[in-house]
Amino acid sequence: MTAESFKPDNDVSGPQTVRPTGLLDVLSVAAIVLDTEGRIVFWTPQAQELFGYTAEEALGTEAARLLIRPEHLQAVMSLFAEVLATGRAWAGAFPIRHKDGSTRLMEFRNMRLLDDRGDVYALGIAADHTLLQRVETDLALCERLINQSPIGLALLDPDLHYLLVNPALERIDGIPAEEHIGRHLRETLPFSDVDTIESALRQVLTTGTPLLDQYHVSRPPTDPDQDHAWSLSFYRLEDPGGRVLGAAASVVDVTERHRAATEADRARRRLALIADASTRVGTTLEVEQTAHELADIAIPELADIVAVDVLDSALAFRRSSRPENGPELFRALALKAARPTVALQAADRPGDLAAYEGDRLVTLCVHSGRPVLVRHVGSDDLRRIARSPDVSELLARAGLHSYLAVPLIAHGEVLGALDLKRTLNPLPFDQDDVVLASELASRAAMSIDNARWFQSVRNTALTLQRSLLPDHPPHHTGLELASRYQPALATSEVGGDWYDVLPLAGGKTALVVGDVMGNGIDAAATMGRLRTATCAYADLDLPPNAVLQHLDKITCDLEHYIVTCLYAVYDPHTRECHIANAGHLPPALAGPGRDPELLDLPAGVPLGVGGVSFETTKADLGSGDLLVLYTDGLVETRQHPIDDRLNVLLSFLDEPHRPLEETCDLLLYGLRHPDDHDDVALLVARTL
């Protein structure tokens, strides 16, 4: 009898070329055929692997006595007889005796067969029971994992067409599982970088090396307005013989982790921005500079367009008398954009004054003292943001889609507003942006408040000081005069430098330059008192040293003040200049035919030391000679020796015939630096 003697009922019309699988090899399914006497007449190689007997040992032998232990023999014979008599198949597990003497549990399928001559046989199909149970468990586990797993799973053939898709992947890409089958991978993936994914899969199919945890961010069709993130892993599938069956892909939704990481990164950047603001905003006591620093720090992290506007009433230190719903007058201090945009044409230029009605959002912000947030700007919102309809159209053209105004509040007073707009950043402002903007505005408002108070005090002191100085030196006999006073160009307060030109009896002229050591209103007031006293003593026609002696007594009565002073009297009839010095820098002398020099005078001690005397020195001046009196702010710096600076001063006096006004400007702009911390008094006299 041969295998061709038996024909299964479901025989197809002809042989088919089907790619073999390795599952039967893994299971090692054995087939045994017995005749009606129970003798083995058909024995497959798998039977030899399963039971240990070769075909030569098994064929012709009674199967029951070869494979069954005596205690099970009666049961087996009864089952065998029933199958042959009734034709009903039997299935179950039964212990058998292996050739090595061990007992092993086998899974059997027994059925009756008829050959073409009508002879009856019994077919037994057997497999290892433990192996079958493991395979069944694995299959059940795989099925449960695939169908119930929250991880999207897909099996693909070597050409990347879908063979299987689990429900989780259905939810991810929004396509039913049955619509996946047979379709190509790139037809269903919700990722924008599908080319990269396909290339990675083909590499896995080629090399067999898994590709794990590939991070991809995209917006799926099921949620097109939000970013989602997935972790993709790819594996090559092979049968036991190493034949490539295709690829498996797992897709894990890590959107929450992605959003948490994004939010953490956003928080870190915001903390860094606040830390940066603490060092970059308020570096000077200048209102405009502080506003520019605030605008710079907010671009582009917080907004695409930033404006800083301060209430004109706050800058002028006057309370607005308008009702809370009335208009407000703003002075624009800073304006900055991340990129060139027509929206800049819609904004107020720094330095401009602009009135905004009570219904405008920036006015509402300063009236309420609260942030005003418009997440999504509509046409009605544009009209409330812009100062006019034309400006509203410009903002629309610029793509303004989100708006935020935050008040600038210091010590409970609203100073103005930080105005923020987004045109390039697609995200709308949210509450986190409100918190960040409020923190930046709060820090900047304190700096702006300090700066405006400082500028107010400084302007007051400067006004006082200028009021105490002579406007223009009058004409005096035998002298041509020019003078300058320049306050400190940096952010320090004004000082107590002064100059004076006093007419004396007999056509003589007193020239005075002094410096009160200190700054602010007190120093300016002290300077005014000393200038008044100097005028009084000059009227007594006292010699220069006597004048300084009296001024020293007055200065001693002033608390904590030291003053340097140079007092000179010029007599045009004798061309003599009598000079006394109280700790001041020596005057410079230049003239036709001579090199510029510093007059050699006793230095003396400053006024206010007390108990010392002063000397008067005579200097002869020729026609056209130039006498330059100045305070230390003209020549002293923190980087250069004073002797070097005095030599530079003398180098600017090489042309004594130069007009005096031009000489003053040359000295100031040639010797002064924009960051110099001291003020300057300068008096230049030329003999006629």
Residue pairs with C-beta under 8 A, 6 or more apart in sequence:
1 33
1 41
1 42
1 115
1 121
3 42
5 115
5 116
6 113
6 115
6 123
21 239
22 239
22 240
22 241
22 243
25 240
25 241
26 135
26 240
27 127
27 128
27 131
27 132
27 135
28 46
28 49
28 50
28 127
28 128
28 131
29 46
29 125
29 126
29 127
30 44
30 46
30 47
30 49
30 50
30 51
30 125
30 126
30 127
31 42
31 44
31 46
31 47
31 123
31 124
31 125
31 126
32 40
32 42
32 43
32 44
32 47
32 58
32 63
32 123
32 124
32 125
32 126
33 40
33 41
33 42
33 113
33 121
33 122
33 123
33 124
34 40
34 41
34 63
34 80
34 121
34 122
34 124
35 41
35 119
35 121
35 122
36 84
36 120
36 121
36 122
37 62
38 62
38 63
38 64
38 77
38 80
39 60
39 61
39 62
39 63
40 58
40 59
40 60
40 61
40 62
40 63
40 66
41 59
41 60
41 121
42 59
43 53
43 55
43 58
43 59
45 55
47 53
47 58
47 126
48 54
48 55
48 58
50 106
50 126
50 127
50 128
51 58
51 67
51 96
51 98
51 99
52 98
52 99
52 100
53 66
53 99
57 99
58 66
63 124
64 73
64 76
64 77
64 80
65 73
66 97
67 96
67 97
68 76
68 96
68 97
69 95
69 97
69 103
72 94
72 95
76 94
79 90
79 110
80 110
80 122
82 88
82 90
83 89
83 90
83 110
83 111
83 112
83 122
84 112
84 120
84 122
87 112
89 109
89 110
89 111
89 112
90 108
90 109
90 110
90 111
91 107
91 108
91 109
91 110
92 107
92 108
93 105
93 106
93 107
93 108
93 129
94 105
94 106
94 108
95 103
95 104
95 105
95 106
96 103
96 104
96 105
96 106
96 126
97 103
98 104
104 128
104 129
105 128
105 129
105 130
106 126
106 127
106 128
106 129
107 126
107 127
107 128
107 129
107 132
108 124
108 125
108 126
109 124
109 125
109 126
110 122
110 123
110 124
110 125
111 122
111 123
112 120
112 121
112 122
112 123
113 120
113 121
113 122
113 123
114 120
114 121
115 121
145 153
146 153
146 164
146 166
147 166
147 167
148 167
149 166
149 168
150 168
150 253
151 168
151 250
151 251
151 252
152 166
152 168
152 169
152 171
152 172
152 173
152 230
152 249
152 250
152 251
152 252
152 253
153 164
153 165
153 166
153 168
153 169
153 248
153 249
153 250
153 251
154 162
154 164
154 165
154 166
154 169
154 180
154 248
154 249
154 251
155 162
155 163
155 164
155 165
155 237
155 246
155 247
155 248
156 162
156 163
156 185
156 201
156 246
156 247
156 248
156 249
157 163
157 245
157 246
158 205
158 244
158 245
158 246
158 247
159 184
160 184
160 185
160 186
160 198
160 201
160 202
160 247
161 182
161 183
161 184
161 185
162 180
162 181
162 182
162 183
162 185
162 188
163 181
163 246
164 181
165 177
165 180
165 181
166 177
167 177
168 251
169 177
169 180
169 251
170 176
170 177
170 180
171 222
172 190
172 220
172 230
172 251
172 253
173 188
173 189
173 190
173 220
173 221
174 190
174 220
174 221
174 222
175 188
180 188
185 194
185 197
185 198
185 201
186 194
186 198
189 197
190 218
190 219
190 220
190 221
191 197
191 216
191 218
191 230
192 218
193 216
193 218
197 214
197 216
197 232
200 211
200 214
200 234
201 234
201 247
201 249
203 209
203 211
204 210
204 211
204 234
204 235
204 236
204 247
205 236
205 244
205 246
205 247
208 236
208 238
210 233
210 234
210 235
210 236
211 232
211 233
211 234
212 233
213 231
213 232
213 233
214 231
214 232
214 233
214 234
215 229
215 230
215 231
215 254
216 229
216 230
216 231
216 232
217 227
217 228
217 229
217 258
218 227
218 228
218 230
219 225
219 226
219 227
219 228
220 228
227 255
227 258
227 259
228 253
228 255
228 258
229 253
229 254
229 255
229 257
229 258
229 259
230 251
230 252
230 253
230 254
230 255
231 251
231 252
231 254
232 249
232 250
232 251
232 252
233 249
233 250
233 252
234 247
234 248
234 249
235 247
235 248
235 249
235 250
236 244
236 246
236 247
237 244
237 245
237 246
237 247
237 248
238 244
238 245
239 245
266 432
269 301
270 301
270 432
270 436
273 297
273 301
273 302
273 436
273 440
274 436
274 439
274 440
274 443
276 297
277 294
277 297
277 439
277 440
277 443
277 444
278 443
280 293
280 296
280 297
281 290
281 293
281 294
281 297
281 440
281 443
281 444
281 447
282 290
282 293
282 443
282 444
282 446
282 447
282 450
282 451
283 289
283 290
283 293
284 290
284 451
284 491
285 450
285 451
285 454
285 455
285 491
286 451
286 455
286 491
287 310
287 315
287 333
287 448
287 451
287 452
287 455
288 333
288 334
288 350
289 451
290 444
290 447
290 448
290 451
291 308
291 310
291 333
291 334
291 350
291 444
291 448
292 308
292 333
292 334
292 336
293 444
294 306
294 308
294 334
294 418
294 440
294 441
294 444
295 306
295 307
295 308
295 334
295 335
295 336
296 336
297 440
298 306
298 336
298 418
298 420
298 437
298 440
299 306
299 336
299 337
299 338
300 338
300 424
300 425
302 420
302 433
302 436
302 437
302 440
303 404
303 420
303 421
303 422
303 425
304 337
304 338
304 339
304 341
304 421
304 422
304 423
304 424
304 425
305 336
305 337
305 338
305 341
305 343
305 344
305 347
305 398
305 400
305 420
305 421
305 422
305 423
306 334
306 335
306 336
306 337
306 418
306 419
306 420
306 421
307 332
307 334
307 335
307 336
307 347
307 348
307 418
307 419
308 332
308 333
308 334
308 335
308 408
308 416
308 417
308 418
308 419
308 444
309 330
309 331
309 332
309 333
309 348
309 354
309 362
309 416
309 417
309 419
310 330
310 331
310 333
310 408
310 415
310 416
310 448
311 320
311 328
311 329
311 330
311 331
311 366
311 414
311 415
311 416
312 329
312 330
312 331
312 353
313 319
313 320
313 329
314 413
314 414
314 415
314 416
314 452
315 331
315 452
317 452
317 456
320 328
322 328
324 358
324 367
325 358
325 367
326 358
327 355
327 356
327 357
327 358
327 363
328 355
328 356
328 358
328 363
328 366
328 367
329 353
329 354
329 355
330 348
330 353
330 354
330 355
330 356
330 362
330 416
330 417
331 351
331 352
331 353
332 347
332 348
332 349
332 350
332 351
332 352
332 353
332 354
333 350
333 351
333 416
334 350
335 344
335 347
335 348
335 349
335 350
337 343
337 344
338 424
339 424
341 398
341 423
342 394
342 397
342 398
343 394
343 395
343 398
343 400
343 421
343 423
345 394
346 386
346 391
346 392
346 394
346 395
346 398
348 354
348 387
354 387
355 387
356 362
356 363
356 387
357 363
358 364
358 367
359 384
360 384
360 385
360 387
361 372
361 374
361 381
361 384
361 385
361 403
361 405
362 372
362 385
362 405
362 417
362 419
364 372
364 405
365 371
365 372
365 405
365 406
365 407
365 417
366 407
366 414
366 416
366 417
368 407
369 407
369 409
369 414
370 407
371 404
371 405
371 406
371 407
371 434
371 437
371 438
372 403
372 404
372 405
373 403
373 404
373 429
373 431
373 434
374 381
374 385
374 402
374 403
374 404
374 429
375 402
375 428
375 429
375 430
376 401
376 402
376 428
377 385
377 400
377 401
377 402
377 403
379 396
381 403
382 392
382 395
382 396
382 400
383 389
383 392
385 392
385 395
385 400
385 403
385 421
386 392
386 394
386 395
395 421
398 423
399 423
399 424
400 421
400 422
400 423
401 422
401 423
401 426
401 428
402 421
402 422
402 427
402 428
402 429
403 420
403 421
403 422
403 429
404 420
404 421
404 429
404 433
404 434
404 437
405 417
405 418
405 419
405 420
406 417
406 418
406 420
406 434
406 437
406 438
406 440
406 441
407 414
407 416
407 417
407 418
407 441
408 414
408 415
408 416
408 417
408 418
408 441
408 444
408 445
408 448
409 415
409 441
409 442
409 445
410 445
410 446
410 448
410 449
411 449
413 449
415 445
415 448
415 449
415 452
416 448
418 437
418 440
418 441
418 444
420 429
420 433
420 437
422 428
422 429
454 491
454 493
457 493
457 520
457 521
458 487
458 493
458 494
460 521
461 493
461 494
461 519
461 520
461 521
461 523
461 524
462 487
462 494
462 524
464 521
464 524
464 525
464 528
465 485
465 487
465 494
465 496
465 498
465 524
465 527
465 528
466 485
468 498
468 524
468 527
468 528
468 531
469 485
469 498
469 499
469 500
469 681
470 483
470 499
470 500
470 501
472 483
473 481
473 482
473 483
473 501
473 683
474 501
474 503
475 481
476 501
476 503
476 507
476 509
477 507
477 508
477 509
477 572
478 507
478 509
478 570
478 572
478 573
478 575
478 687
478 688
479 509
479 570
479 572
479 685
479 686
479 687
479 688
480 660
480 685
480 686
480 688
481 501
481 660
481 683
481 684
481 685
481 686
482 660
482 661
482 663
482 664
482 683
482 684
483 499
483 501
483 664
483 681
483 682
483 683
483 684
484 664
484 665
484 668
484 680
484 681
484 682
485 497
485 498
485 499
485 679
485 680
485 681
485 682
486 668
486 672
486 679
486 680
486 682
487 494
487 495
487 679
488 494
488 495
488 519
488 633
488 676
488 677
488 678
488 679
489 672
489 673
489 674
489 675
489 676
490 674
490 675
490 676
490 677
492 519
492 677
492 678
493 519
493 520
494 519
494 520
494 523
494 524
494 679
495 515
495 516
495 518
495 519
495 523
495 524
495 633
495 678
495 679
496 514
496 515
496 516
496 517
496 518
496 519
496 523
496 524
496 526
496 527
496 563
497 514
497 515
497 516
497 527
497 631
497 633
497 678
497 679
497 680
497 681
498 512
498 513
498 514
498 515
498 516
498 527
498 530
498 531
498 681
499 511
499 512
499 513
499 514
499 629
499 681
499 682
499 683
500 510
500 511
500 512
500 531
500 534
500 535
501 509
501 510
501 511
501 512
501 683
502 509
502 510
502 512
502 534
502 535
502 538
503 509
503 510
504 510
504 538
504 539
504 541
504 569
505 541
506 571
506 573
507 571
507 572
507 573
508 569
508 570
508 571
508 572
509 569
509 570
509 572
509 685
510 538
510 567
510 568
510 569
511 567
511 568
511 569
511 570
511 627
511 629
511 683
511 685
512 531
512 534
512 565
512 566
512 567
512 568
512 629
512 683
513 565
513 566
513 584
513 629
513 630
513 631
513 681
513 683
514 527
514 530
514 531
514 534
514 563
514 564
514 565
514 566
514 584
514 631
514 681
515 563
515 564
515 565
515 584
515 631
515 632
515 633
515 681
516 523
516 526
516 527
516 530
516 561
516 563
517 523
517 561
517 562
517 563
517 564
517 606
518 526
518 560
518 561
523 561
526 558
526 561
526 563
529 554
529 558
530 551
530 554
530 555
530 563
530 565
530 607
533 550
533 551
533 554
534 547
534 551
534 567
537 546
537 547
537 550
537 551
538 547
542 550
543 569
543 578
543 580
543 616
544 567
544 568
544 569
544 578
544 579
544 580
544 614
544 616
545 580
545 613
545 614
545 615
545 616
547 567
547 580
548 565
548 567
548 580
548 582
548 604
548 607
548 614
549 613
549 614
551 563
551 565
551 582
551 607
552 582
552 607
552 608
552 609
552 610
552 612
552 614
553 610
555 561
555 562
555 563
555 607
555 608
556 608
556 609
556 610
558 608
561 608
562 606
562 607
562 608
562 609
563 582
563 606
563 607
563 608
564 582
564 583
564 584
564 585
564 606
564 607
564 631
564 632
565 581
565 582
565 583
565 584
565 606
565 607
566 579
566 580
566 581
566 582
566 584
566 585
566 587
566 629
567 579
567 580
567 582
568 577
568 578
568 579
568 580
568 587
568 627
568 629
569 577
569 578
569 579
570 576
570 577
570 621
570 627
570 685
570 687
571 577
571 578
572 687
572 688
575 620
575 621
575 622
575 623
575 687
576 618
576 619
576 620
576 621
577 618
577 619
577 620
577 621
577 627
578 616
578 617
578 618
578 619
579 587
579 599
579 601
579 616
579 617
579 618
579 619
580 604
580 614
580 615
580 616
580 617
581 601
581 602
581 603
581 604
581 614
581 615
581 617
582 604
582 605
582 606
582 607
582 614
583 603
583 604
583 605
583 606
583 607
584 604
584 631
585 630
585 631
585 632
585 635
585 646
586 598
586 599
586 600
586 601
586 603
587 598
587 599
587 601
587 627
587 628
587 629
587 630
588 596
588 597
588 598
588 599
588 626
588 627
588 628
588 630
588 649
588 650
588 653
589 596
589 597
589 598
589 599
589 619
589 621
589 625
589 626
589 627
589 628
590 596
590 597
590 625
590 626
590 628
590 650
590 653
590 654
590 656
591 621
591 622
591 624
591 625
591 626
591 656
592 622
592 624
592 625
592 656
592 657
595 650
596 650
596 651
596 653
596 654
596 656
597 650
598 646
598 650
599 617
599 619
600 617
601 617
602 615
602 617
604 612
604 614
604 615
605 612
621 627
621 687
622 687
623 687
623 688
624 656
624 657
624 686
624 687
624 688
625 656
625 686
625 687
626 653
626 656
626 663
626 684
626 685
626 686
627 684
627 685
627 686
627 687
628 649
628 653
628 667
628 682
628 683
628 684
629 682
629 683
629 684
629 685
630 649
630 667
630 680
630 681
630 682
630 683
631 678
631 679
631 680
631 681
631 682
632 678
633 676
633 678
633 679
633 680
633 681
634 649
634 667
634 668
634 671
634 672
634 680
634 682
635 642
635 645
635 646
635 648
635 649
635 671
636 642
636 645
636 678
637 645
637 673
637 676
645 671
648 670
648 671
649 667
649 671
652 663
652 666
652 667
652 670
652 671
653 663
656 686
658 666
660 684
660 686
663 684
664 682
664 684
667 682
667 684
668 680
668 682
672 680
